[in-house]
Amino acid sequence: MTVAPMSPGFGTTVQSLKLRDWQLGPGQPTLVMDQFTAEDFHLVVDDRADVHVNSKDGRFYLGWFPLGRPGTDGEGWKIAVTGTAKVPGYSISFSTDTPADIVAAAVTRVLGTSRPL
């Protein structure tokens, strides 16, 4: 009895793969930065051209590091919210290649969770 050798891999069609076009590249950081007003936030551009945004109460921080945050491996965005005595804070990081649309959506959601005391 002869057995036909099996070929490696699998067979498929382009239609069954349901190929998609995914947004890639850093995009426009203004999509993120335009969410902040001077009335509620402080904005500082440092000597490396990194941008730092802090809420006036000091509990929210956003950093944009176009060339990568010093001491990290390609961190381009950092969002941090300081916790309280009873509840810990959190931070979110994105690479320099993360589309600004994605970062803007995260910032929108974080800002949407805040409320005046």
Residue frames as a rotation matrix with the C-alpha (Angstrom) as fourth column:
MET 1
0.585 0.811 0.000 0.00
0.811 -0.585 0.000 0.00
0.000 0.000 -1.000 0.00
THR 2
-0.544 -0.740 0.394 1.37
0.750 -0.640 -0.166 3.40
0.376 0.205 0.904 -0.96
VAL 3
0.385 0.605 -0.697 0.53
0.822 -0.568 -0.040 6.50
-0.420 -0.558 -0.716 1.05
ALA 4
0.361 -0.210 0.909 0.71
0.598 -0.696 -0.398 9.87
0.716 0.687 -0.125 -0.67
PRO 5
-0.592 -0.630 -0.502 2.99
0.796 -0.359 -0.487 12.29
0.127 -0.688 0.714 1.20
MET 6
0.560 0.781 -0.278 1.16
0.821 -0.567 0.061 15.10
-0.110 -0.262 -0.959 2.93
SER 7
-0.074 -0.570 0.818 2.18
0.543 -0.711 -0.446 18.62
0.836 0.412 0.362 2.04
PRO 8
-0.620 -0.212 -0.755 3.09
0.777 -0.299 -0.554 20.99
-0.109 -0.930 0.350 4.88
GLY 9
-0.964 0.241 -0.112 0.80
-0.236 -0.970 -0.056 23.87
-0.122 -0.028 0.992 5.79
PHE 10
-0.281 0.939 0.197 -2.82
0.512 0.320 -0.797 24.29
-0.812 -0.123 -0.571 4.95
GLY 11
-0.734 0.117 0.669 -4.88
0.622 -0.279 0.731 25.36
0.272 0.953 0.132 2.00
THR 12
-0.114 0.721 -0.684 -7.09
0.608 -0.494 -0.622 28.43
-0.786 -0.486 -0.382 2.07
THR 13
0.065 0.182 0.981 -8.45
0.911 -0.411 0.016 31.22
0.407 0.893 -0.193 -0.07
VAL 14
-0.866 -0.361 0.347 -8.08
0.252 -0.913 -0.321 34.98
0.433 -0.190 0.881 0.20
GLN 15
-0.112 0.922 0.371 -11.82
-0.370 -0.385 0.845 35.24
0.922 -0.043 0.385 0.83
SER 16
0.594 0.379 -0.710 -11.70
0.412 0.615 0.673 32.86
0.691 -0.692 0.209 3.81
LEU 17
-0.397 -0.807 -0.437 -8.83
0.855 -0.151 -0.497 34.81
0.335 -0.570 0.750 5.41
LYS 18
0.676 0.737 -0.001 -11.04
0.707 -0.648 0.283 37.90
0.208 -0.193 -0.959 5.55
LEU 19
-0.380 -0.925 0.021 -8.05
0.906 -0.376 -0.194 40.18
0.187 -0.055 0.981 5.09
ARG 20
0.768 0.583 -0.265 -8.35
0.634 -0.748 0.194 43.66
-0.085 -0.317 -0.945 6.60
ASP 21
-0.012 -0.722 0.692 -6.51
0.398 -0.638 -0.659 46.93
0.917 0.268 0.295 6.37
TRP 22
0.482 0.122 -0.868 -5.36
0.876 -0.034 0.482 47.92
0.029 -0.992 -0.124 9.88
GLN 23
0.894 -0.173 0.413 -4.43
-0.140 -0.984 -0.109 51.44
0.426 0.040 -0.904 10.91
LEU 24
0.441 -0.837 -0.322 -0.68
0.896 0.396 0.198 51.62
-0.038 -0.377 0.926 11.44
GLY 25
-0.337 -0.694 0.636 1.78
0.633 -0.667 -0.392 54.39
0.697 0.271 0.664 12.17
PRO 26
-0.746 -0.111 -0.656 1.80
0.649 -0.339 -0.681 57.13
-0.147 -0.934 0.325 14.78
GLY 27
0.187 0.898 0.398 -0.72
0.922 -0.300 0.244 59.44
0.338 0.322 -0.884 13.09
GLN 28
-0.125 -0.128 0.984 -1.39
0.095 -0.989 -0.117 62.97
0.988 0.079 0.136 14.34
PRO 29
-0.646 -0.187 -0.740 -0.67
0.711 0.206 -0.673 63.61
0.278 -0.960 0.000 18.05
THR 30
-0.886 0.374 0.275 -3.00
-0.406 -0.911 -0.067 66.63
0.225 -0.171 0.959 17.93
LEU 31
-0.041 0.892 -0.451 -5.88
-0.166 0.439 0.883 64.12
0.985 0.111 0.130 18.13
VAL 32
0.026 -0.049 -0.998 -4.69
0.886 0.465 0.000 63.47
0.464 -0.884 0.056 21.68
MET 33
-0.771 -0.525 -0.361 -3.50
0.636 -0.660 -0.399 66.94
-0.029 -0.537 0.843 22.67
ASP 34
-0.713 0.538 0.449 -6.62
-0.171 -0.755 0.633 68.76
0.679 0.375 0.631 21.47
GLN 35
0.145 0.797 -0.586 -8.56
0.513 0.446 0.733 67.14
0.846 -0.407 -0.344 24.32
PHE 36
-0.103 -0.305 -0.947 -6.87
0.990 -0.127 -0.067 69.33
-0.100 -0.944 0.315 26.93
THR 37
0.597 0.323 0.735 -7.73
0.393 -0.916 0.083 72.92
0.700 0.239 -0.673 27.82
ALA 38
-0.505 -0.804 0.314 -5.56
0.163 -0.446 -0.880 75.45
0.848 -0.393 0.357 29.65
GLU 39
0.088 0.647 0.758 -8.46
-0.748 -0.460 0.479 75.89
0.658 -0.609 0.443 32.06
ASP 40
0.881 0.394 0.261 -8.12
-0.470 0.667 0.579 72.34
0.054 -0.633 0.772 33.43
PHE 41
0.782 -0.614 0.103 -4.59
0.609 0.789 0.079 71.20
-0.129 0.001 0.992 32.53
HIS 42
0.460 -0.769 -0.443 -0.96
-0.511 -0.638 0.577 72.34
-0.726 -0.039 -0.686 32.54
LEU 43
0.935 -0.220 0.277 1.07
0.354 0.572 -0.740 71.65
0.004 0.790 0.613 29.39
VAL 44
0.447 -0.867 -0.220 4.87
-0.496 -0.445 0.745 71.68
-0.744 -0.224 -0.629 29.31
VAL 45
0.939 -0.336 -0.068 7.18
0.103 0.466 -0.879 71.04
0.327 0.819 0.472 26.36
ASP 46
0.698 -0.711 -0.088 10.65
0.115 -0.010 0.993 70.15
-0.707 -0.703 0.075 27.60
ASP 47
0.141 -0.762 -0.632 14.07
-0.731 -0.511 0.452 70.57
-0.668 0.399 -0.629 26.00
ARG 48
-0.779 -0.361 0.513 13.74
0.020 0.803 0.596 67.21
-0.627 0.474 -0.618 24.19
ALA 49
-0.661 0.660 -0.357 10.41
-0.697 -0.364 0.617 68.33
0.277 0.657 0.701 22.67
ASP 50
-0.712 0.499 -0.493 8.58
0.578 0.816 -0.009 65.80
0.397 -0.292 -0.870 24.84
VAL 51
-0.365 0.694 0.621 5.14
-0.437 -0.716 0.544 66.99
0.822 -0.073 0.565 25.91
HIS 52
-0.834 0.102 -0.542 3.81
0.509 0.520 -0.685 66.64
0.212 -0.848 -0.486 29.46
VAL 53
-0.253 0.839 0.481 0.19
-0.328 -0.543 0.773 67.29
0.910 0.038 0.412 30.44
ASN 54
-0.875 0.012 -0.485 -0.96
0.447 0.406 -0.797 67.37
0.187 -0.914 -0.361 34.06
SER 55
0.249 0.962 0.116 -4.37
0.655 -0.255 0.711 67.98
0.714 -0.101 -0.693 35.52
LYS 56
0.034 -0.221 0.975 -4.49
-0.381 -0.904 -0.192 71.00
0.924 -0.365 -0.115 37.79
ASP 57
0.788 0.266 0.556 -5.10
-0.611 0.219 0.761 68.69
0.081 -0.939 0.335 40.78
GLY 58
-0.141 -0.989 0.035 -1.95
-0.990 0.142 0.020 66.75
-0.024 -0.032 -0.999 39.83
ARG 59
0.025 0.199 0.980 -3.64
-0.439 0.883 -0.168 63.33
-0.898 -0.426 0.109 39.68
PHE 60
0.845 0.247 0.475 -3.67
0.308 0.500 -0.809 62.87
-0.438 0.830 0.346 35.88
TYR 61
-0.042 -0.888 -0.458 -0.53
-0.447 -0.393 0.803 62.77
-0.894 0.238 -0.380 33.74
LEU 62
0.894 0.139 0.426 -0.01
0.307 0.500 -0.810 62.29
-0.325 0.855 0.404 30.03
GLY 63
0.030 -0.920 -0.391 3.43
-0.333 -0.378 0.864 62.19
-0.943 0.104 -0.317 28.46
TRP 64
0.977 0.146 0.159 4.15
0.105 0.323 -0.941 62.14
-0.188 0.935 0.300 24.73
PHE 65
0.153 -0.988 -0.003 7.67
-0.278 -0.046 0.960 61.14
-0.948 -0.146 -0.281 23.81
PRO 66
0.787 0.281 -0.549 8.04
-0.571 -0.005 -0.821 61.32
-0.234 0.960 0.156 19.99
LEU 67
0.103 -0.840 -0.533 11.55
-0.757 0.281 -0.590 59.82
0.645 0.464 -0.606 20.07
GLY 68
0.226 0.037 -0.973 10.77
0.382 0.916 0.123 57.36
0.896 -0.400 0.193 22.88
ARG 69
0.897 0.145 0.417 10.70
-0.316 -0.451 0.835 57.90
0.309 -0.881 -0.358 26.61
PRO 70
-0.066 -0.996 0.052 14.22
-0.741 0.014 -0.671 57.89
0.668 -0.083 -0.739 28.08
GLY 71
-0.664 -0.337 0.668 15.02
-0.723 0.518 -0.457 54.65
-0.192 -0.786 -0.587 29.87
THR 72
0.229 0.774 0.590 12.32
-0.348 0.631 -0.693 52.64
-0.909 -0.046 0.414 28.09
ASP 73
-0.732 -0.420 0.536 12.18
0.278 0.535 0.798 50.47
-0.622 0.734 -0.275 25.01
GLY 74
-0.884 0.297 0.361 10.16
0.306 -0.217 0.927 52.62
0.354 0.930 0.101 22.61
GLU 75
-0.135 0.859 -0.494 7.50
0.926 -0.068 -0.371 53.93
-0.352 -0.507 -0.786 24.98
GLY 76
-0.694 -0.110 0.712 5.90
0.536 -0.739 0.408 56.86
0.481 0.665 0.572 23.18
TRP 77
-0.068 0.757 0.650 2.89
-0.409 -0.615 0.674 57.63
0.910 -0.220 0.351 25.35
LYS 78
-0.781 -0.113 -0.614 2.33
0.487 0.504 -0.713 57.36
0.390 -0.856 -0.339 29.09
ILE 79
0.043 0.832 0.554 -0.99
-0.361 -0.503 0.785 57.92
0.931 -0.234 0.279 30.85
ALA 80
-0.682 -0.249 -0.688 -1.07
0.511 0.510 -0.692 57.78
0.523 -0.823 -0.220 34.64
VAL 81
0.278 0.762 0.585 -3.73
-0.278 -0.519 0.809 58.45
0.919 -0.387 0.067 37.24
THR 82
-0.778 -0.588 0.222 -2.62
-0.326 0.076 -0.942 58.74
0.537 -0.805 -0.251 40.86
GLY 83
-0.167 0.713 -0.681 -4.60
0.544 0.643 0.540 56.69
0.823 -0.280 -0.495 43.32
THR 84
0.382 0.348 0.856 -5.92
-0.561 -0.649 0.514 57.57
0.734 -0.677 -0.053 46.74
ALA 85
-0.415 -0.512 0.752 -5.13
-0.910 0.219 -0.352 56.33
0.015 -0.830 -0.557 50.23
LYS 86
0.013 0.547 0.837 -7.65
-0.516 0.721 -0.463 53.52
-0.857 -0.426 0.291 49.69
VAL 87
0.825 0.333 0.457 -7.51
0.221 0.553 -0.803 52.77
-0.520 0.763 0.383 45.97
PRO 88
-0.202 -0.978 0.053 -4.31
0.424 -0.039 0.905 52.37
-0.883 0.206 0.423 43.90
GLY 89
0.254 0.182 -0.950 -3.79
-0.658 -0.688 -0.308 54.37
-0.709 0.703 -0.055 40.73
TYR 90
0.491 -0.096 0.866 -2.87
0.528 0.824 -0.208 52.98
-0.693 0.559 0.455 37.33
SER 91
-0.120 -0.525 -0.843 -0.82
-0.563 -0.663 0.493 53.71
-0.818 0.534 -0.216 34.24
ILE 92
0.742 0.321 0.588 -1.10
0.347 0.567 -0.747 52.86
-0.574 0.758 0.310 30.57
SER 93
-0.197 -0.857 -0.477 1.76
-0.308 -0.408 0.860 52.91
-0.931 0.316 -0.183 28.05
PHE 94
0.888 0.373 0.271 1.78
0.159 0.303 -0.939 52.90
-0.432 0.877 0.210 24.27
SER 95
-0.027 -0.936 0.350 4.71
0.821 0.179 0.542 52.56
-0.570 0.302 0.764 21.87
THR 96
-0.497 -0.257 -0.829 5.92
-0.157 -0.913 0.377 55.36
-0.853 0.318 0.414 19.61
ASP 97
-0.986 0.081 -0.144 4.22
-0.126 0.193 0.973 53.53
0.106 0.978 -0.180 16.71
THR 98
-0.477 0.877 -0.067 0.77
0.763 0.375 -0.527 53.31
-0.436 -0.302 -0.848 18.30
PRO 99
-0.385 0.383 0.839 -1.72
0.629 -0.556 0.543 55.30
0.675 0.737 -0.027 16.20
ALA 100
-0.986 -0.009 0.166 -2.68
-0.096 -0.784 -0.613 58.57
0.136 -0.620 0.773 17.88
ASP 101
-0.180 0.982 -0.062 -6.34
-0.616 -0.064 0.785 57.66
0.767 0.179 0.616 17.26
ILE 102
0.192 0.191 -0.963 -5.95
0.430 0.865 0.257 54.73
0.882 -0.463 0.084 19.67
VAL 103
-0.715 -0.510 -0.479 -4.23
0.662 -0.275 -0.697 56.86
0.224 -0.815 0.534 22.31
ALA 104
-0.817 0.461 0.345 -6.88
-0.435 -0.887 0.155 59.56
0.378 -0.023 0.926 21.87
ALA 105
0.137 0.903 -0.407 -9.63
-0.248 0.429 0.869 57.00
0.959 -0.018 0.282 22.49
ALA 106
-0.048 -0.234 -0.971 -7.92
0.813 0.556 -0.174 55.84
0.581 -0.798 0.163 25.69
VAL 107
-0.946 -0.318 -0.061 -7.46
0.301 -0.794 -0.528 59.44
0.119 -0.518 0.847 26.88
THR 108
-0.461 0.857 0.230 -11.11
-0.530 -0.474 0.703 60.21
0.712 0.202 0.673 26.11
ARG 109
0.310 0.595 -0.742 -12.20
0.211 0.718 0.664 57.23
0.927 -0.362 0.097 28.21
VAL 110
-0.383 -0.531 -0.756 -9.88
0.868 0.074 -0.492 58.10
0.317 -0.844 0.432 31.12
LEU 111
-0.978 0.030 0.208 -11.00
-0.071 -0.979 -0.192 61.74
0.198 -0.202 0.959 31.12
GLY 112
-0.227 0.972 -0.056 -14.60
-0.414 -0.044 0.909 60.58
0.882 0.230 0.412 30.93
THR 113
0.126 0.235 -0.964 -14.21
0.641 0.722 0.260 58.69
0.757 -0.651 -0.060 34.20
SER 114
-0.813 -0.474 -0.338 -13.25
0.564 -0.497 -0.659 61.84
0.145 -0.726 0.672 36.15
ARG 115
0.311 0.895 0.320 -15.69
0.643 -0.446 0.622 64.14
0.699 0.012 -0.715 37.87
PRO 116
-0.312 -0.408 0.858 -15.34
-0.279 -0.824 -0.494 67.31
0.908 -0.393 0.143 39.92
LEU 117
-0.537 0.092 -0.838 -15.46
0.750 0.506 -0.426 66.92
0.385 -0.858 -0.341 43.70
